[in-house]
Amino acid sequence: MVRPLIIASQQAKAKLGIRFGFKIYFAKGDIMRGLRISLCLVAALFVTAQVWAYGIGSSSLPLPEKSKIITTEATNIFTSGGGSGLQVRYAQKINQAILVDGGVGVSGGNYANRIFVGADYELYPDYERQPRVLLRGSYENAKEKSHRRHIWSLAPVVSKGTSFWGHEAFPYVALPLGLALQSKTGTYRTTLQMNLGINAPLTIPSIKNLIVHGELSFNIKDSFTGILLGLSYPLND
């Protein structure tokens, strides 16, 4: 039987100094099963939705140190030239304040493929009425239309652990400000976007080792508007 993915931990709360502490438990044999379920569910999302986006990922989750998570994501870009795609990312919590991640993605339309890396630095923990505040920096190398873009971005992210009908979830808002270099022309331009999303443990009893998340991205300046849906699975021993 699959054991619970996330259990509220008083020890984790004391260690991390946050309101909603996490501790991850699962049987060793559940890893491949969880990955198969994750891939199957995201494949279903891929069939029913045109997809593309980068997204904030696991940043809103107050994970304990040394946590490792793999995520598959389906996305959809609504801006002209968008197309279908899929991306995979790996994230690891280095210490109480720092999380790093990276991944690859492919899609149709003008946004063909990309690789990306990122890192979060927590400024303030989620504690009592105080929201969690962090800065997220990232680099993305993406092929768009007939040229390749190099995109450096910095995003403030604000999240807060909340109970929805007795289940914990972590909604967040982010404002990624980016600097994009077009390799073909050698020109720079700034981009600005607003991201609204949520991370939450999946509450289906037989597969609750998974974390589900969704995100809406809104174009403010020279960016895109789209949606992201993903499933995450922990890889800790």
MIKEGU-718168 format. One line per 2 residues: their letters; for each residue x, y, z of N, C-alpha, C. Coordinates in Angstrom, 3 decimals. Layout:
a = X:Y:Z:X:Y:Z:X:Y:Z  ... .
***
This chain:
mv = 0.848:-1.195:0.000:0.000:0.000:0.000:0.883:1.244:0.000  0.499:2.222:-0.803:1.279:3.449:-0.872:1.086:4.242:0.403 .
rp = 2.177:4.676:1.015:2.091:5.445:2.255:1.910:6.911:1.936  1.451:7.713:2.869:1.201:9.130:2.592:2.462:9.848:2.164 .
li = 2.336:10.754:1.216:3.457:11.541:0.725:3.873:12.606:1.718  2.920:13.361:2.201:3.248:14.499:3.044:2.457:14.411:4.330 .
ia = 3.163:14.429:5.440:2.530:14.368:6.752:3.006:15.566:7.545  2.075:16.304:8.164:2.466:17.459:8.975:3.396:16.994:10.075 .
sq = 4.504:17.682:10.250:5.524:17.259:11.199:5.853:18.390:12.157  5.615:18.179:13.438:5.949:19.186:14.429:7.461:19.425:14.462 .
qa = 8.229:18.358:14.255:9.686:18.494:14.230:10.121:19.369:13.071  9.507:19.164:11.914:9.850:19.977:10.748:9.471:21.425:10.977 .
ka = 8.328:21.656:11.651:7.917:23.028:11.940:8.966:23.727:12.793  9.449:23.030:13.824:10.431:23.636:14.708:11.741:23.879:13.974 .
kl = 12.127:22.938:13.113:13.406:23.042:12.422:13.389:24.133:11.372  12.310:24.217:10.610:12.246:25.169:9.516:11.672:26.509:9.939 .
gi = 11.027:26.573:11.110:10.454:27.830:11.568:9.306:28.291:10.714  8.466:27.337:10.236:7.364:27.686:9.378:6.087:27.094:9.943 .
rf = 4.989:27.608:9.455:3.705:27.172:9.972:3.345:25.775:9.495  3.612:25.487:8.221:3.262:24.185:7.663:4.546:23.445:7.347 .
gf = 4.965:22.504:8.242:6.171:21.733:7.988:5.831:20.473:7.208  6.816:19.970:6.427:6.623:18.778:5.632:7.635:17.721:6.025 .
ki = 7.207:16.496:6.005:8.140:15.379:6.093:7.655:14.323:5.111  8.577:13.755:4.330:8.203:12.870:3.235:8.481:11.425:3.614 .
yf = 7.481:10.591:3.403:7.608:9.160:3.686:7.068:8.379:2.486  7.744:7.278:2.125:7.170:6.362:1.159:8.000:5.087:1.137 .
ak = 7.373:4.000:0.736:8.075:2.725:0.603:8.974:2.768:-0.625  10.111:2.048:-0.582:11.053:2.097:-1.687:10.427:1.639:-3.002 .
gd = 9.559:0.661:-2.938:8.952:0.145:-4.151:7.959:1.076:-4.788  7.634:2.184:-4.101:6.646:3.109:-4.640:7.221:4.070:-5.663 .
im = 8.553:4.187:-5.769:9.139:5.197:-6.638:8.722:4.989:-8.086  8.964:3.783:-8.631:8.635:3.549:-10.030:7.128:3.617:-10.259 .
rg = 6.360:3.148:-9.280:4.915:3.211:-9.423:4.459:4.663:-9.486  5.033:5.488:-8.614:4.667:6.897:-8.610:5.042:7.591:-9.910 .
lr = 6.230:7.266:-10.447:6.643:7.870:-11.697:5.751:7.435:-12.852  5.351:6.169:-12.861:4.467:5.687:-13.925:3.123:6.396:-13.866 .
is = 2.588:6.542:-12.643:1.316:7.244:-12.487:1.449:8.683:-12.941  2.551:9.331:-12.534:2.775:10.727:-12.896:2.814:10.900:-14.407 .
lc = 3.575:10.039:-15.083:3.704:10.158:-16.529:2.385:9.887:-17.244  1.628:8.911:-16.751:0.345:8.589:-17.368:-0.645:9.738:-17.230 .
lv = -0.695:10.332:-16.039:-1.633:11.423:-15.822:-1.255:12.654:-16.635  0.033:12.963:-16.720:0.444:14.109:-17.516:0.230:13.847:-19.000 .
aa = 0.388:12.585:-19.434:0.086:12.250:-20.817:-1.375:12.523:-21.132  -2.257:12.215:-20.171:-3.671:12.517:-20.368:-3.896:14.019:-20.484 .
lf = -3.211:14.804:-19.665:-3.313:16.259:-19.771:-2.804:16.730:-21.129  -1.746:16.096:-21.621:-1.155:16.479:-22.898:-2.132:16.265:-24.047 .
vt = -2.890:15.183:-23.973:-3.846:14.888:-25.023:-4.988:15.890:-25.035  -5.402:16.346:-23.833:-6.584:17.186:-23.749:-6.279:18.672:-23.749 .
aq = -4.989:19.063:-23.745:-4.664:20.480:-23.704:-3.427:20.774:-24.532  -3.449:21.898:-25.276:-2.251:22.364:-25.928:-1.391:23.025:-24.867 .
vw = -0.073:22.800:-24.951:0.727:23.178:-23.793:2.034:23.882:-24.119  2.447:24.778:-23.231:3.778:25.401:-23.210:3.885:26.340:-22.029 .
ay = 5.019:26.362:-21.373:5.349:27.369:-20.360:6.572:26.930:-19.580  7.129:27.815:-18.775:8.252:27.448:-17.921:7.750:27.250:-16.505 .
gi = 7.242:28.284:-15.853:6.597:28.120:-14.558:7.524:28.254:-13.367  6.916:28.321:-12.182:7.625:28.517:-10.931:8.009:27.191:-10.281 .
gs = 7.297:26.110:-10.588:7.656:24.794:-10.064:7.301:24.601:-8.600  8.227:24.007:-7.836:7.971:23.646:-6.437:8.327:24.762:-5.454 .
ss = 8.525:25.972:-5.945:9.021:27.050:-5.100:8.127:27.356:-3.916  6.816:27.194:-4.047:5.919:27.568:-2.943:5.846:26.510:-1.846 .
lp = 6.421:25.320:-2.066:6.368:24.266:-1.066:7.472:24.440:-0.022  7.152:24.462:1.274:8.172:24.567:2.326:8.792:23.196:2.619 .
lp = 9.646:22.748:1.728:10.220:21.405:1.837:11.357:21.363:2.848  11.576:20.205:3.492:12.737:20.059:4.380:14.028:19.967:3.575 .
ek = 15.142:20.144:4.253:16.444:20.060:3.593:16.642:18.695:2.935  17.390:18.693:1.829:17.789:17.493:1.086:16.631:16.842:0.329 .
sk = 15.466:17.465:0.303:14.360:16.915:-0.473:14.701:16.920:-1.958  14.273:15.867:-2.657:14.493:15.752:-4.098:13.155:15.422:-4.758 .
ii = 12.808:16.159:-5.787:11.501:15.994:-6.427:11.678:16.004:-7.941  10.990:15.096:-8.623:10.928:15.117:-10.083:9.504:15.470:-10.491 .
tt = 9.379:16.306:-11.507:8.072:16.826:-11.908:7.900:16.720:-13.416  6.740:16.270:-13.840:6.357:16.314:-15.250:5.246:17.334:-15.393 .
ea = 5.318:18.148:-16.450:4.395:19.270:-16.590:3.846:19.366:-18.010  2.566:19.630:-18.090:1.900:19.937:-19.352:1.471:21.395:-19.300 .
tn = 1.662:22.124:-20.401:1.393:23.545:-20.406:0.686:23.954:-21.686  0.141:25.153:-21.684:-0.536:25.667:-22.863:-0.294:27.165:-22.980 .
if = 0.209:27.596:-24.124:0.391:29.019:-24.363:-0.740:29.530:-25.238  -1.407:30.577:-24.783:-2.545:31.143:-25.505:-2.118:32.252:-26.458 .
ts = -0.940:32.818:-26.259:-0.453:33.881:-27.118:-0.245:33.345:-28.535  -0.387:34.206:-29.523:-0.234:33.813:-30.925:1.079:33.085:-31.157 .
gg = 1.024:31.942:-31.852:2.206:31.143:-32.129:2.458:30.038:-31.134  1.598:29.918:-30.118:1.762:28.874:-29.119:1.458:27.498:-29.681 .
gs = 1.909:26.449:-28.974:1.669:25.084:-29.416:1.768:24.107:-28.267  1.623:22.829:-28.576:1.615:21.787:-27.559:3.027:21.382:-27.159 .
gl = 3.184:20.931:-25.919:4.497:20.514:-25.445:4.448:19.854:-24.084  5.601:19.486:-23.591:5.736:18.788:-22.320:7.115:19.102:-21.762 .
qv = 7.235:19.233:-20.449:8.549:19.465:-19.858:8.718:18.661:-18.576  9.972:18.391:-18.238:10.327:17.632:-17.042:11.353:18.442:-16.269 .
ry = 11.187:18.516:-14.933:12.161:19.241:-14.114:12.530:18.425:-12.878  13.731:18.671:-12.393:14.234:18.059:-11.165:14.561:19.182:-10.192 .
aq = 14.143:19.046:-8.930:14.400:20.068:-7.907:14.990:19.419:-6.671  15.890:20.153:-6.008:16.503:19.676:-4.767:16.648:20.827:-3.790 .
ki = 16.240:20.572:-2.540:16.381:21.568:-1.480:17.774:21.412:-0.876  18.630:22.419:-1.038:20.008:22.351:-0.584:20.107:22.556:0.925 .
nq = 19.432:23.590:1.418:19.382:23.860:2.847:18.069:24.558:3.159  17.926:25.134:4.347:16.666:25.730:4.732:16.243:26.852:3.800 .
ai = 17.197:27.548:3.206:16.867:28.743:2.426:16.941:28.549:0.917  17.676:27.533:0.436:17.986:27.451:-0.993:17.428:26.177:-1.617 .
lv = 16.749:26.338:-2.753:16.295:25.234:-3.598:16.807:25.477:-5.002  17.312:24.435:-5.665:17.763:24.553:-7.055:16.964:23.578:-7.910 .
dg = 16.777:23.932:-9.181:16.082:23.031:-10.095:16.576:23.257:-11.517  16.180:22.340:-12.386:16.534:22.428:-13.794:15.689:21.461:-14.587 .
gv = 15.600:21.682:-15.900:14.780:20.791:-16.703:14.893:21.067:-18.180  14.132:20.288:-18.946:14.073:20.419:-20.404:12.622:20.369:-20.828 .
gv = 12.344:20.959:-21.978:10.983:20.941:-22.488:10.948:21.000:-24.001  9.883:20.466:-24.585:9.655:20.530:-26.032:8.210:20.932:-26.263 .
sg = 7.957:21.564:-27.397:6.589:21.970:-27.726:6.481:22.279:-29.201  5.253:22.414:-29.658:5.000:22.779:-31.035:4.880:24.282:-31.186 .
gn = 4.439:24.724:-32.348:4.290:26.151:-32.591:5.636:26.842:-32.691  5.672:28.101:-32.295:6.904:28.888:-32.379:7.882:28.589:-31.253 .
ya = 7.437:27.856:-30.213:8.269:27.615:-29.032:8.700:26.156:-29.028  9.801:25.861:-29.736:10.128:24.481:-30.065:10.739:23.693:-28.916 .
nr = 11.775:24.217:-28.269:12.433:23.468:-27.207:13.153:24.433:-26.292  13.538:23.951:-25.096:14.198:24.806:-24.117:14.872:23.947:-23.041 .
if = 15.900:24.526:-22.442:16.490:24.001:-21.224:16.507:25.139:-20.213  16.436:24.815:-18.935:16.376:25.874:-17.941:16.945:25.397:-16.614 .
vg = 17.481:26.346:-15.858:17.951:26.105:-14.495:17.492:27.279:-13.640  17.323:27.026:-12.353:16.860:28.089:-11.474:17.248:27.820:-10.034 .
ad = 17.101:28.830:-9.201:17.394:28.703:-7.775:16.509:29.663:-6.997  16.048:29.210:-5.825:15.242:30.032:-4.918:16.060:30.375:-3.683 .
ye = 15.839:31.573:-3.162:16.425:31.946:-1.874:15.315:32.504:-0.992  15.050:31.834:0.122:13.968:32.247:1.010:14.395:33.435:1.857 .
ly = 13.590:34.507:1.813:13.834:35.697:2.621:13.083:35.641:3.941  11.820:35.200:3.895:10.985:35.106:5.088:10.195:33.799:5.022 .
pd = 10.116:33.033:6.118:9.355:31.776:6.120:7.863:32.030:6.280  7.088:31.024:5.956:5.644:31.035:6.220:5.462:30.770:7.709 .
ye = 5.046:31.793:8.449:4.953:31.653:9.900:3.790:32.489:10.418  2.833:31.811:11.082:1.633:32.453:11.599:0.966:33.252:10.472 .
rq = 0.821:34.569:10.633:0.150:35.351:9.588:1.108:35.865:8.517  2.374:35.584:8.685:3.378:36.058:7.736:3.475:35.118:6.540 .
pr = 3.358:35.618:5.311:3.525:34.754:4.141:4.992:34.431:3.904  5.235:33.400:3.143:6.597:33.050:2.749:7.007:33.926:1.570 .
vl = 8.189:34.500:1.649:8.684:35.379:0.598:10.057:34.870:0.153  10.236:34.727:-1.150:11.522:34.281:-1.666:11.831:34.988:-2.974 .
lr = 13.089:34.951:-3.363:13.533:35.429:-4.663:13.950:34.235:-5.503  13.485:34.212:-6.744:13.820:33.119:-7.648:14.554:33.677:-8.868 .
gs = 15.770:33.179:-9.089:16.521:33.524:-10.284:16.562:32.340:-11.236  16.570:32.613:-12.532:16.569:31.514:-13.491:17.235:31.921:-14.798 .
ye = 17.675:30.919:-15.540:18.209:31.094:-16.888:17.522:30.087:-17.792  17.109:30.543:-18.962:16.449:29.673:-19.929:17.059:29.882:-21.304 .
na = 17.344:28.776:-21.990:17.804:28.801:-23.374:16.699:28.185:-24.208  16.025:29.006:-25.008:14.823:28.543:-25.706:14.888:28.867:-27.197 .
ke = 14.437:27.927:-28.013:14.298:28.184:-29.441:12.888:28.679:-29.685  12.783:29.912:-30.196:11.487:30.520:-30.480:11.493:31.025:-31.914 .
ks = 10.500:30.567:-32.680:10.438:30.853:-34.110:11.705:30.295:-34.765  12.476:31.130:-35.472:13.664:30.625:-36.170:14.957:30.970:-35.455 .
hr = 14.860:31.517:-34.246:16.070:31.914:-33.541:16.034:31.414:-32.097  17.167:31.511:-31.443:17.288:31.064:-30.060:17.419:32.270:-29.141 .
rh = 16.750:32.175:-27.985:16.794:33.259:-27.009:17.447:32.778:-25.717  18.228:33.658:-25.098:18.790:33.442:-23.780:18.061:34.387:-22.827 .
iw = 17.424:33.826:-21.793:16.560:34.627:-20.932:17.025:34.497:-19.484  17.412:35.619:-18.884:17.742:35.672:-17.469:16.591:36.373:-16.754 .
sl = 16.127:35.814:-15.651:14.985:36.433:-14.974:15.148:36.368:-13.457  14.495:37.299:-12.798:14.454:37.359:-11.345:13.005:37.598:-10.940 .
ap = 12.503:36.772:-10.011:11.091:36.850:-9.639:10.915:36.834:-8.130  10.259:37.843:-7.564:9.796:37.718:-6.182:8.592:36.773:-6.150 .
vv = 8.581:35.868:-5.181:7.488:34.899:-5.050:6.932:34.983:-3.632  5.625:35.139:-3.522:4.948:35.197:-2.221:3.949:34.051:-2.155 .
sk = 4.021:33.229:-1.096:3.117:32.093:-0.951:2.638:31.999:0.495  1.555:31.249:0.687:1.006:31.089:2.029:0.300:29.742:2.136 .
gt = 0.706:28.936:3.126:0.014:27.675:3.374:-1.404:27.931:3.848  -2.359:27.265:3.198:-3.782:27.493:3.464:-4.507:26.162:3.497 .
sf = -5.559:26.082:4.299:-6.374:24.872:4.356:-7.628:25.059:3.505  -7.842:24.134:2.558:-9.037:24.110:1.728:-9.816:22.840:2.047 .
wg = -10.956:22.999:2.716:-11.804:21.859:3.089:-11.004:20.787:3.816  -10.131:21.218:4.718:-9.355:20.295:5.527:-8.091:19.783:4.887 .
he = -7.738:20.276:3.695:-6.538:19.818:2.992:-5.583:20.992:2.786  -4.284:20.766:3.063:-3.285:21.817:2.905:-2.985:22.083:1.435 .
af = -2.800:23.353:1.109:-2.384:23.764:-0.224:-1.564:25.037:-0.086  -0.796:25.344:-1.124:0.138:26.461:-1.060:-0.002:27.339:-2.301 .
py = -0.946:28.265:-2.287:-1.080:29.213:-3.399:0.066:30.214:-3.397  0.359:30.769:-4.572:1.452:31.720:-4.674:1.214:32.714:-5.808 .
va = 1.924:33.827:-5.748:1.950:34.816:-6.824:3.404:35.191:-7.064  3.784:35.356:-8.333:5.157:35.702:-8.690:5.137:36.729:-9.818 .
lp = 6.184:37.551:-9.866:6.337:38.573:-10.916:7.721:38.431:-11.551  7.886:37.511:-12.516:9.196:37.343:-13.149:9.529:38.526:-14.071 .
lg = 10.665:39.162:-13.787:11.201:40.215:-14.638:12.406:39.644:-15.368  12.379:39.675:-16.696:13.421:39.007:-17.456:14.167:39.918:-18.414 .
la = 15.357:39.482:-18.785:16.172:40.124:-19.812:16.466:39.064:-20.865  15.966:39.283:-22.087:16.069:38.284:-23.145:17.006:38.756:-24.248 .
lq = 17.981:37.914:-24.603:18.904:38.178:-25.699:18.523:37.302:-26.886  18.251:37.912:-28.030:17.981:37.172:-29.254:19.303:36.935:-29.963 .
sk = 19.677:35.646:-30.090:20.996:35.317:-30.641:21.126:35.722:-32.106  20.035:35.725:-32.854:20.098:36.025:-34.287:20.411:37.490:-34.536 .
tg = 19.799:38.380:-33.749:19.968:39.815:-33.954:20.939:40.448:-32.963  21.228:39.767:-31.862:22.099:40.328:-30.844:21.466:41.447:-30.051 .
ty = 20.146:41.509:-30.034:19.438:42.580:-29.327:18.833:42.058:-28.031  18.704:42.973:-27.066:18.106:42.657:-25.778:16.724:43.283:-25.678 .
rt = 15.865:42.659:-24.874:14.605:43.286:-24.506:14.185:42.761:-23.142  13.433:43.557:-22.428:12.958:43.163:-21.105:11.588:42.518:-21.213 .
tl = 11.308:41.583:-20.315:10.008:40.919:-20.274:9.455:40.997:-18.850  8.155:40.996:-18.746:7.500:41.013:-17.436:6.234:40.172:-17.505 .
qm = 6.015:39.384:-16.463:4.916:38.431:-16.433:4.381:38.342:-15.010  3.118:37.962:-14.859:2.572:37.660:-13.541:2.100:36.214:-13.531 .
nl = 2.533:35.461:-12.510:2.169:34.054:-12.380:1.337:33.839:-11.125  0.205:33.177:-11.269:-0.642:32.791:-10.145:-0.744:31.274:-10.149 .
gi = -0.431:30.629:-9.009:-0.441:29.176:-8.996:-0.717:28.599:-7.627  -0.724:27.254:-7.581:-0.975:26.553:-6.328:-0.318:25.179:-6.380 .
na = 0.260:24.746:-5.270:0.795:23.393:-5.081:0.009:22.721:-3.962  -0.326:21.435:-4.134:-1.079:20.728:-3.103:-0.883:19.223:-3.249 .
pl = -0.852:18.479:-2.122:-0.811:17.014:-2.198:-2.077:16.486:-2.847  -1.929:15.491:-3.706:-3.087:14.844:-4.310:-3.791:14.012:-3.246 .
ti = -5.103:14.165:-3.115:-5.830:13.542:-2.005:-6.481:12.216:-2.374  -6.235:11.689:-3.572:-6.744:10.363:-3.924:-5.972:9.324:-3.111 .
ps = -6.631:8.491:-2.291:-5.918:7.606:-1.345:-4.856:6.719:-1.975  -5.124:6.145:-3.142:-4.199:5.182:-3.725:-2.978:5.822:-4.381 .
ik = -3.019:7.136:-4.635:-1.893:7.785:-5.309:-1.510:9.101:-4.622  -1.682:9.167:-3.295:-1.435:10.438:-2.631:0.041:10.683:-2.339 .
nl = 0.940:9.901:-2.943:2.355:10.259:-2.925:2.661:11.378:-3.900  1.691:11.777:-4.705:1.918:12.800:-5.712:1.506:14.183:-5.220 .
iv = 2.191:15.194:-5.735:1.825:16.584:-5.522:1.348:17.131:-6.858  0.221:17.799:-6.854:-0.329:18.376:-8.073:-0.172:19.888:-8.004 .
hg = 0.107:20.511:-9.120:0.154:21.964:-9.137:-0.368:22.520:-10.455  -0.875:23.740:-10.375:-1.367:24.443:-11.545:-0.899:25.888:-11.493 .
el = -0.749:26.486:-12.662:-0.260:27.866:-12.711:-0.800:28.577:-13.943  -1.222:29.823:-13.757:-1.627:30.697:-14.846:-0.585:31.781:-15.006 .
sf = -0.154:32.024:-16.242:0.823:33.060:-16.542:0.160:34.135:-17.389  0.375:35.397:-17.031:-0.237:36.514:-17.736:0.855:37.429:-18.296 .
ni = 0.765:37.710:-19.581:1.730:38.576:-20.236:1.501:40.030:-19.826  2.540:40.670:-19.317:2.491:42.101:-19.027:3.319:42.868:-20.060 .
kd = 4.520:42.362:-20.378:5.364:43.010:-21.382:6.232:41.977:-22.090  6.047:41.847:-23.404:6.885:41.002:-24.262:7.060:39.587:-23.724 .
sf = 6.006:39.007:-23.182:6.056:37.646:-22.649:4.929:36.839:-23.285  4.274:35.972:-22.531:3.194:35.147:-23.062:2.151:34.913:-21.988 .
tg = 0.982:34.500:-22.411:-0.095:34.103:-21.518:-0.329:32.608:-21.698  -0.384:31.862:-20.581:-0.537:30.423:-20.709:-0.932:29.766:-19.403 .
il = -1.020:28.445:-19.434:-1.398:27.648:-18.271:-0.451:26.471:-18.142  -0.188:26.055:-16.908:0.688:24.918:-16.631:-0.010:23.985:-15.646 .
lg = 0.060:22.673:-15.912:-0.459:21.656:-15.005:0.627:20.608:-14.804  0.909:20.243:-13.561:2.009:19.321:-13.314:1.763:18.358:-12.180 .
ls = 2.581:17.312:-12.150:2.569:16.316:-11.089:3.996:16.065:-10.611  4.201:16.048:-9.310:5.532:15.882:-8.727:5.581:14.637:-7.864 .
yp = 6.779:14.033:-7.795:6.986:12.840:-6.971:8.334:12.940:-6.269  8.408:12.666:-4.961:9.669:12.763:-4.209:10.567:11.556:-4.486 .
ln = 11.872:11.814:-4.481:12.855:10.753:-4.735:13.735:10.477:-3.531  13.364:10.973:-2.352:14.189:10.766:-1.168:14.213:9.302:-0.758 .
d = 15.359:8.880:-0.192:15.458:7.505:0.322:14.712:7.378:1.631 .
***
